[in-house]
Amino acid sequence: MLIRLTNVTKVYKLGVERIRALDGINLEIDRGEYVAVMGPSGSGKSTLMNIMGCLDRPTSGAHELDGQVTTELTASALARIRNERIGFVFQTFELMPRMSALKNVEMPLVYSRTGWRGRHKRARLVLERVGLADRMAHRPNQLSGGQRQRVAIARALICNPSILLADEPTGNLDTKTGTEILALFDAIHEQGQTIIVVTHEAHVARHAERIVRMTDGHIRSDLPIEEDTLSSASPRPADVAASPATGASPAADNLATRPPETSG
C-alpha cells in the first residue's frame, strides 16, 4: 500500500467559524495506480491533495506514505519527502521565470541528498523524454503553455518520485494541447508511475483507472472507471496521435519504452 488515509479530518478556523474541509476520510492507493479525485469547488479535493502531498497536515487522523506515518514527522522531514518522493504538477506551472527550462528541471536536485552532482545530465534526459530536447535553453516566457507544462512534468519526474500529484494539469491549456498533455500522463503511467490527478473535468478523469468523487469533505464514491456511472456514459478516451509538429507522440512513445532514470 503506497498511501493510506485513516479517518482524516481537516478543520480551518475563520474567526469564530470552523470549516470542516475533510470529514473522516478513509482512502487507500496502491503503487502503480492512476487515480482521479473529482468534485466541485469546495468539495475538499484540493485539501485532500495537499495532505497526500505532505503540503499540509490533517487536524486529526493518520496519513501513511509507504508505511511511514507522515503526521508524526517534523517539518524538515516532510520537506525531504516532498523533494524526494512526490512530484507536483500544477495548473499554473509554477516555473521560475528567470531560469531556463533546464535550470527549472534541475532545481529539485539542488536540494536533494542524492543525485545533485549529475543534475545537468539527468535534467537533459528527462526534458528529452517529454519532447523538449530543442527547448532546454528557453525561459518560460519563450515557451507555449503546453511546453511550459512539459517542463513542469519533467521537473516533477526528475527525482523519480513514488507519486506524481497533478492539480488541474490541463486547466490553463487549450483542448488540443490539453489532450497532448493527457497522452503524456498516460505514457508515464504505462511506465509504472503512480499518478493522482485532481480535477473537476470529466474528460481528464476518464484517463484514470479509478475515480474518487468528493462532496462537502466526504468521499461519496470510489470506483474503477468501468463501474463509475457518471463516467460510463462516455467511453474512455483513445490514445491520441499528436501532430508531428508538437513532438507529443514521440515523447509519449519514448516515455513508454524508456526505463525510469535512477538516482545518483
ZADO-74668 format. One record per residue (C-alpha): residue number from 0; residue in three letters; chain; x, y, z. Coordinates in nm, 3 decimals, decimal comma. Example, Ala and Ser with C-alpha at 12.3 -4.5 7.8 and 13.67 -1.06 7.14 Angstrom:
<site 0; 'ALA'; 'A'; <1,230; -0,450; 0,780>>
<site 1; 'SER'; 'A'; <1,367; -0,106; 0,714>>
//
This chain:
<site 0; 'MET'; 'A'; <0,000; 0,000; 0,000>>
<site 1; 'LEU'; 'A'; <0,154; 0,329; -0,109>>
<site 2; 'ILE'; 'A'; <-0,092; 0,575; 0,052>>
<site 3; 'ARG'; 'A'; <-0,330; 0,514; 0,341>>
<site 4; 'LEU'; 'A'; <-0,552; 0,781; 0,496>>
<site 5; 'THR'; 'A'; <-0,732; 0,678; 0,813>>
<site 6; 'ASN'; 'A'; <-1,020; 0,889; 0,948>>
<site 7; 'VAL'; 'A'; <-0,856; 1,210; 0,826>>
<site 8; 'THR'; 'A'; <-1,021; 1,541; 0,910>>
<site 9; 'LYS'; 'A'; <-0,913; 1,894; 0,830>>
<site 10; 'VAL'; 'A'; <-1,071; 2,189; 1,007>>
<site 11; 'TYR'; 'A'; <-0,994; 2,551; 0,923>>
<site 12; 'LYS'; 'A'; <-1,073; 2,836; 1,162>>
<site 13; 'LEU'; 'A'; <-1,207; 3,159; 1,017>>
<site 14; 'GLY'; 'A'; <-1,263; 3,385; 1,315>>
<site 15; 'VAL'; 'A'; <-1,519; 3,207; 1,529>>
<site 16; 'GLU'; 'A'; <-1,629; 2,985; 1,241>>
<site 17; 'ARG'; 'A'; <-1,488; 2,635; 1,192>>
<site 18; 'ILE'; 'A'; <-1,490; 2,493; 0,840>>
<site 19; 'ARG'; 'A'; <-1,458; 2,116; 0,811>>
<site 20; 'ALA'; 'A'; <-1,284; 2,074; 0,474>>
<site 21; 'LEU'; 'A'; <-1,234; 1,699; 0,523>>
<site 22; 'ASP'; 'A'; <-1,458; 1,489; 0,744>>
<site 23; 'GLY'; 'A'; <-1,341; 1,137; 0,826>>
<site 24; 'ILE'; 'A'; <-1,164; 1,043; 0,502>>
<site 25; 'ASN'; 'A'; <-1,053; 0,681; 0,459>>
<site 26; 'LEU'; 'A'; <-0,862; 0,611; 0,140>>
<site 27; 'GLU'; 'A'; <-0,601; 0,363; 0,015>>
<site 28; 'ILE'; 'A'; <-0,399; 0,388; -0,306>>
<site 29; 'ASP'; 'A'; <-0,168; 0,113; -0,430>>
<site 30; 'ARG'; 'A'; <0,161; 0,162; -0,608>>
<site 31; 'GLY'; 'A'; <0,114; 0,196; -0,985>>
<site 32; 'GLU'; 'A'; <-0,247; 0,316; -0,974>>
<site 33; 'TYR'; 'A'; <-0,383; 0,607; -1,179>>
<site 34; 'VAL'; 'A'; <-0,649; 0,776; -0,966>>
<site 35; 'ALA'; 'A'; <-0,864; 1,081; -1,039>>
<site 36; 'VAL'; 'A'; <-1,010; 1,280; -0,748>>
<site 37; 'MET'; 'A'; <-1,318; 1,469; -0,863>>
<site 38; 'GLY'; 'A'; <-1,555; 1,713; -0,702>>
<site 39; 'PRO'; 'A'; <-1,698; 2,064; -0,733>>
<site 40; 'SER'; 'A'; <-1,531; 2,369; -0,585>>
<site 41; 'GLY'; 'A'; <-1,534; 2,342; -0,206>>
<site 42; 'SER'; 'A'; <-1,565; 1,963; -0,205>>
<site 43; 'GLY'; 'A'; <-1,231; 1,915; -0,030>>
<site 44; 'LYS'; 'A'; <-1,038; 1,764; -0,321>>
<site 45; 'SER'; 'A'; <-0,755; 2,021; -0,311>>
<site 46; 'THR'; 'A'; <-0,727; 1,986; 0,067>>
<site 47; 'LEU'; 'A'; <-0,703; 1,610; 0,021>>
<site 48; 'MET'; 'A'; <-0,427; 1,658; -0,237>>
<site 49; 'ASN'; 'A'; <-0,234; 1,887; -0,003>>
<site 50; 'ILE'; 'A'; <-0,242; 1,625; 0,272>>
<site 51; 'MET'; 'A'; <-0,146; 1,338; 0,041>>
<site 52; 'GLY'; 'A'; <0,137; 1,556; -0,090>>
<site 53; 'CYS'; 'A'; <0,261; 1,644; 0,261>>
<site 54; 'LEU'; 'A'; <0,194; 2,012; 0,192>>
<site 55; 'ASP'; 'A'; <-0,043; 2,026; 0,489>>
<site 56; 'ARG'; 'A'; <-0,118; 1,821; 0,800>>
<site 57; 'PRO'; 'A'; <-0,458; 1,681; 0,895>>
<site 58; 'THR'; 'A'; <-0,631; 1,814; 1,203>>
<site 59; 'SER'; 'A'; <-0,684; 1,454; 1,311>>
<site 60; 'GLY'; 'A'; <-0,639; 1,108; 1,168>>
<site 61; 'ALA'; 'A'; <-0,334; 0,950; 1,005>>
<site 62; 'HIS'; 'A'; <-0,161; 0,977; 0,668>>
<site 63; 'GLU'; 'A'; <0,079; 0,694; 0,579>>
<site 64; 'LEU'; 'A'; <0,316; 0,700; 0,284>>
<site 65; 'ASP'; 'A'; <0,484; 0,366; 0,214>>
<site 66; 'GLY'; 'A'; <0,410; 0,259; 0,572>>
<site 67; 'GLN'; 'A'; <0,552; 0,576; 0,726>>
<site 68; 'VAL'; 'A'; <0,312; 0,788; 0,930>>
<site 69; 'THR'; 'A'; <0,381; 1,138; 0,800>>
<site 70; 'THR'; 'A'; <0,165; 1,308; 1,064>>
<site 71; 'GLU'; 'A'; <0,439; 1,230; 1,317>>
<site 72; 'LEU'; 'A'; <0,724; 1,382; 1,114>>
<site 73; 'THR'; 'A'; <0,897; 1,718; 1,158>>
<site 74; 'ALA'; 'A'; <0,863; 1,997; 0,904>>
<site 75; 'SER'; 'A'; <1,213; 1,928; 0,768>>
<site 76; 'ALA'; 'A'; <1,136; 1,557; 0,728>>
<site 77; 'LEU'; 'A'; <0,817; 1,643; 0,537>>
<site 78; 'ALA'; 'A'; <1,014; 1,879; 0,312>>
<site 79; 'ARG'; 'A'; <1,254; 1,595; 0,232>>
<site 80; 'ILE'; 'A'; <0,962; 1,366; 0,143>>
<site 81; 'ARG'; 'A'; <0,817; 1,632; -0,088>>
<site 82; 'ASN'; 'A'; <1,153; 1,674; -0,257>>
<site 83; 'GLU'; 'A'; <1,248; 1,309; -0,299>>
<site 84; 'ARG'; 'A'; <0,924; 1,109; -0,315>>
<site 85; 'ILE'; 'A'; <0,647; 1,332; -0,453>>
<site 86; 'GLY'; 'A'; <0,634; 1,511; -0,787>>
<site 87; 'PHE'; 'A'; <0,392; 1,802; -0,825>>
<site 88; 'VAL'; 'A'; <0,230; 1,936; -1,142>>
<site 89; 'PHE'; 'A'; <0,012; 2,246; -1,105>>
<site 90; 'GLN'; 'A'; <-0,237; 2,422; -1,329>>
<site 91; 'THR'; 'A'; <-0,024; 2,739; -1,327>>
<site 92; 'PHE'; 'A'; <0,306; 2,554; -1,398>>
<site 93; 'GLU'; 'A'; <0,491; 2,732; -1,112>>
<site 94; 'LEU'; 'A'; <0,814; 2,776; -1,308>>
<site 95; 'MET'; 'A'; <1,092; 3,018; -1,216>>
<site 96; 'PRO'; 'A'; <1,058; 3,293; -1,481>>
<site 97; 'ARG'; 'A'; <1,426; 3,392; -1,497>>
<site 98; 'MET'; 'A'; <1,553; 3,035; -1,535>>
<site 99; 'SER'; 'A'; <1,579; 2,824; -1,848>>
<site 100; 'ALA'; 'A'; <1,380; 2,505; -1,887>>
<site 101; 'LEU'; 'A'; <1,694; 2,309; -1,798>>
<site 102; 'LYS'; 'A'; <1,754; 2,508; -1,479>>
<site 103; 'ASN'; 'A'; <1,390; 2,476; -1,376>>
<site 104; 'VAL'; 'A'; <1,407; 2,098; -1,410>>
<site 105; 'GLU'; 'A'; <1,738; 2,082; -1,222>>
<site 106; 'MET'; 'A'; <1,600; 2,275; -0,925>>
<site 107; 'PRO'; 'A'; <1,470; 1,981; -0,714>>
<site 108; 'LEU'; 'A'; <1,809; 1,809; -0,743>>
<site 109; 'VAL'; 'A'; <1,987; 2,110; -0,597>>
<site 110; 'TYR'; 'A'; <1,807; 2,035; -0,267>>
<site 111; 'SER'; 'A'; <1,825; 1,657; -0,294>>
<site 112; 'ARG'; 'A'; <2,060; 1,447; -0,082>>
<site 113; 'THR'; 'A'; <2,140; 1,226; -0,381>>
<site 114; 'GLY'; 'A'; <2,199; 1,286; -0,748>>
<site 115; 'TRP'; 'A'; <2,269; 1,660; -0,741>>
<site 116; 'ARG'; 'A'; <2,617; 1,617; -0,889>>
<site 117; 'GLY'; 'A'; <2,470; 1,469; -1,206>>
<site 118; 'ARG'; 'A'; <2,181; 1,710; -1,225>>
<site 119; 'HIS'; 'A'; <2,267; 1,859; -1,568>>
<site 120; 'LYS'; 'A'; <2,268; 1,521; -1,741>>
<site 121; 'ARG'; 'A'; <1,956; 1,399; -1,563>>
<site 122; 'ALA'; 'A'; <1,765; 1,718; -1,645>>
<site 123; 'ARG'; 'A'; <1,861; 1,694; -2,012>>
<site 124; 'LEU'; 'A'; <1,748; 1,333; -2,027>>
<site 125; 'VAL'; 'A'; <1,409; 1,397; -1,869>>
<site 126; 'LEU'; 'A'; <1,347; 1,701; -2,095>>
<site 127; 'GLU'; 'A'; <1,422; 1,480; -2,394>>
<site 128; 'ARG'; 'A'; <1,172; 1,227; -2,263>>
<site 129; 'VAL'; 'A'; <0,893; 1,486; -2,259>>
<site 130; 'GLY'; 'A'; <0,976; 1,612; -2,609>>
<site 131; 'LEU'; 'A'; <1,169; 1,930; -2,528>>
<site 132; 'ALA'; 'A'; <1,520; 1,845; -2,647>>
<site 133; 'ASP'; 'A'; <1,525; 2,166; -2,854>>
<site 134; 'ARG'; 'A'; <1,383; 2,396; -2,584>>
<site 135; 'MET'; 'A'; <1,621; 2,343; -2,292>>
<site 136; 'ALA'; 'A'; <1,773; 2,691; -2,305>>
<site 137; 'HIS'; 'A'; <1,439; 2,872; -2,336>>
<site 138; 'ARG'; 'A'; <1,285; 3,061; -2,046>>
<site 139; 'PRO'; 'A'; <0,916; 3,010; -1,960>>
<site 140; 'ASN'; 'A'; <0,808; 3,329; -2,142>>
<site 141; 'GLN'; 'A'; <0,963; 3,186; -2,458>>
<site 142; 'LEU'; 'A'; <0,758; 2,868; -2,438>>
<site 143; 'SER'; 'A'; <0,396; 2,786; -2,520>>
<site 144; 'GLY'; 'A'; <0,157; 2,679; -2,247>>
<site 145; 'GLY'; 'A'; <0,192; 2,314; -2,343>>
<site 146; 'GLN'; 'A'; <0,571; 2,339; -2,343>>
<site 147; 'ARG'; 'A'; <0,569; 2,503; -2,000>>
<site 148; 'GLN'; 'A'; <0,356; 2,220; -1,865>>
<site 149; 'ARG'; 'A'; <0,601; 1,969; -2,015>>
<site 150; 'VAL'; 'A'; <0,882; 2,145; -1,830>>
<site 151; 'ALA'; 'A'; <0,675; 2,120; -1,510>>
<site 152; 'ILE'; 'A'; <0,618; 1,747; -1,572>>
<site 153; 'ALA'; 'A'; <0,990; 1,694; -1,633>>
<site 154; 'ARG'; 'A'; <1,068; 1,878; -1,308>>
<site 155; 'ALA'; 'A'; <0,817; 1,657; -1,124>>
<site 156; 'LEU'; 'A'; <0,983; 1,342; -1,260>>
<site 157; 'ILE'; 'A'; <1,347; 1,438; -1,204>>
<site 158; 'CYS'; 'A'; <1,374; 1,278; -0,857>>
<site 159; 'ASN'; 'A'; <1,195; 0,956; -0,963>>
<site 160; 'PRO'; 'A'; <0,903; 1,017; -0,725>>
<site 161; 'SER'; 'A'; <0,684; 0,748; -0,574>>
<site 162; 'ILE'; 'A'; <0,379; 0,961; -0,658>>
<site 163; 'LEU'; 'A'; <0,300; 1,216; -0,928>>
<site 164; 'LEU'; 'A'; <0,035; 1,458; -0,798>>
<site 165; 'ALA'; 'A'; <-0,133; 1,676; -1,060>>
<site 166; 'ASP'; 'A'; <-0,376; 1,957; -0,974>>
<site 167; 'GLU'; 'A'; <-0,593; 2,050; -1,277>>
<site 168; 'PRO'; 'A'; <-0,294; 1,991; -1,509>>
<site 169; 'THR'; 'A'; <-0,480; 2,096; -1,826>>
<site 170; 'GLY'; 'A'; <-0,675; 2,386; -1,673>>
<site 171; 'ASN'; 'A'; <-0,470; 2,657; -1,846>>
<site 172; 'LEU'; 'A'; <-0,438; 2,479; -2,181>>
<site 173; 'ASP'; 'A'; <-0,646; 2,471; -2,497>>
<site 174; 'THR'; 'A'; <-0,825; 2,149; -2,587>>
<site 175; 'LYS'; 'A'; <-0,565; 2,017; -2,833>>
<site 176; 'THR'; 'A'; <-0,269; 2,091; -2,607>>
<site 177; 'GLY'; 'A'; <-0,453; 1,950; -2,306>>
<site 178; 'THR'; 'A'; <-0,514; 1,626; -2,496>>
<site 179; 'GLU'; 'A'; <-0,142; 1,600; -2,574>>
<site 180; 'ILE'; 'A'; <-0,054; 1,652; -2,205>>
<site 181; 'LEU'; 'A'; <-0,302; 1,382; -2,101>>
<site 182; 'ALA'; 'A'; <-0,147; 1,144; -2,354>>
<site 183; 'LEU'; 'A'; <0,188; 1,215; -2,191>>
<site 184; 'PHE'; 'A'; <0,042; 1,129; -1,849>>
<site 185; 'ASP'; 'A'; <-0,093; 0,804; -1,998>>
<site 186; 'ALA'; 'A'; <0,257; 0,714; -2,119>>
<site 187; 'ILE'; 'A'; <0,411; 0,798; -1,781>>
<site 188; 'HIS'; 'A'; <0,156; 0,575; -1,609>>
<site 189; 'GLU'; 'A'; <0,218; 0,289; -1,851>>
<site 190; 'GLN'; 'A'; <0,580; 0,302; -1,738>>
<site 191; 'GLY'; 'A'; <0,463; 0,222; -1,383>>
<site 192; 'GLN'; 'A'; <0,430; 0,567; -1,228>>
<site 193; 'THR'; 'A'; <0,162; 0,618; -0,962>>
<site 194; 'ILE'; 'A'; <-0,048; 0,920; -1,065>>
<site 195; 'ILE'; 'A'; <-0,313; 1,108; -0,868>>
<site 196; 'VAL'; 'A'; <-0,488; 1,383; -1,062>>
<site 197; 'VAL'; 'A'; <-0,726; 1,631; -0,901>>
<site 198; 'THR'; 'A'; <-0,980; 1,765; -1,148>>
<site 199; 'HIS'; 'A'; <-1,338; 1,872; -1,199>>
<site 200; 'GLU'; 'A'; <-1,328; 1,784; -1,571>>
<site 201; 'ALA'; 'A'; <-1,476; 1,450; -1,674>>
<site 202; 'HIS'; 'A'; <-1,260; 1,409; -1,984>>
<site 203; 'VAL'; 'A'; <-0,947; 1,441; -1,767>>
<site 204; 'ALA'; 'A'; <-1,074; 1,190; -1,510>>
<site 205; 'ARG'; 'A'; <-1,157; 0,935; -1,781>>
<site 206; 'HIS'; 'A'; <-0,785; 0,883; -1,843>>
<site 207; 'ALA'; 'A'; <-0,757; 0,736; -1,491>>
<site 208; 'GLU'; 'A'; <-0,835; 0,379; -1,389>>
<site 209; 'ARG'; 'A'; <-1,025; 0,475; -1,075>>
<site 210; 'ILE'; 'A'; <-1,234; 0,777; -0,978>>
<site 211; 'VAL'; 'A'; <-1,278; 0,908; -0,624>>
<site 212; 'ARG'; 'A'; <-1,571; 1,153; -0,606>>
<site 213; 'MET'; 'A'; <-1,596; 1,404; -0,324>>
<site 214; 'THR'; 'A'; <-1,869; 1,631; -0,187>>
<site 215; 'ASP'; 'A'; <-1,859; 1,852; 0,123>>
<site 216; 'GLY'; 'A'; <-1,545; 1,693; 0,265>>
<site 217; 'HIS'; 'A'; <-1,667; 1,334; 0,221>>
<site 218; 'ILE'; 'A'; <-1,583; 1,062; -0,030>>
<site 219; 'ARG'; 'A'; <-1,915; 0,986; -0,199>>
<site 220; 'SER'; 'A'; <-1,787; 0,711; -0,428>>
<site 221; 'ASP'; 'A'; <-1,460; 0,532; -0,502>>
<site 222; 'LEU'; 'A'; <-1,491; 0,306; -0,805>>
<site 223; 'PRO'; 'A'; <-1,299; 0,166; -1,102>>
<site 224; 'ILE'; 'A'; <-1,379; 0,377; -1,406>>
<site 225; 'GLU'; 'A'; <-1,579; 0,090; -1,558>>
<site 226; 'GLU'; 'A'; <-1,817; 0,099; -1,260>>
<site 227; 'ASP'; 'A'; <-1,841; 0,476; -1,219>>
<site 228; 'THR'; 'A'; <-2,188; 0,551; -1,351>>
<site 229; 'LEU'; 'A'; <-2,112; 0,915; -1,432>>
<site 230; 'SER'; 'A'; <-1,818; 0,807; -1,648>>
<site 231; 'SER'; 'A'; <-1,983; 0,507; -1,814>>
<site 232; 'ALA'; 'A'; <-2,196; 0,734; -2,032>>
<site 233; 'SER'; 'A'; <-1,881; 0,834; -2,221>>
<site 234; 'PRO'; 'A'; <-1,610; 0,597; -2,342>>
<site 235; 'ARG'; 'A'; <-1,259; 0,624; -2,206>>
<site 236; 'PRO'; 'A'; <-1,053; 0,837; -2,449>>
<site 237; 'ALA'; 'A'; <-0,845; 0,651; -2,702>>
<site 238; 'ASP'; 'A'; <-0,478; 0,731; -2,738>>
<site 239; 'VAL'; 'A'; <-0,445; 1,050; -2,939>>
<site 240; 'ALA'; 'A'; <-0,190; 1,069; -3,220>>
<site 241; 'ALA'; 'A'; <-0,049; 1,419; -3,197>>
<site 242; 'SER'; 'A'; <0,069; 1,627; -3,488>>
<site 243; 'PRO'; 'A'; <0,439; 1,573; -3,569>>
<site 244; 'ALA'; 'A'; <0,491; 1,944; -3,518>>
<site 245; 'THR'; 'A'; <0,412; 1,916; -3,148>>
<site 246; 'GLY'; 'A'; <0,651; 1,634; -3,077>>
<site 247; 'ALA'; 'A'; <0,396; 1,491; -2,834>>
<site 248; 'SER'; 'A'; <0,366; 1,140; -2,975>>
<site 249; 'PRO'; 'A'; <0,741; 1,070; -2,994>>
<site 250; 'ALA'; 'A'; <0,776; 1,191; -2,636>>
<site 251; 'ALA'; 'A'; <0,496; 0,963; -2,522>>
<site 252; 'ASP'; 'A'; <0,650; 0,669; -2,708>>
<site 253; 'ASN'; 'A'; <0,986; 0,746; -2,551>>
<site 254; 'LEU'; 'A'; <0,837; 0,758; -2,203>>
<site 255; 'ALA'; 'A'; <0,654; 0,431; -2,254>>
<site 256; 'THR'; 'A'; <0,968; 0,245; -2,358>>
<site 257; 'ARG'; 'A'; <1,248; 0,410; -2,160>>
<site 258; 'PRO'; 'A'; <1,308; 0,274; -1,808>>
<site 259; 'PRO'; 'A'; <1,291; 0,530; -1,526>>
<site 260; 'GLU'; 'A'; <1,611; 0,716; -1,451>>
<site 261; 'THR'; 'A'; <1,783; 0,603; -1,133>>
<site 262; 'SER'; 'A'; <1,903; 0,830; -0,860>>
<site 263; 'GLY'; 'A'; <2,271; 0,903; -0,815>>
//
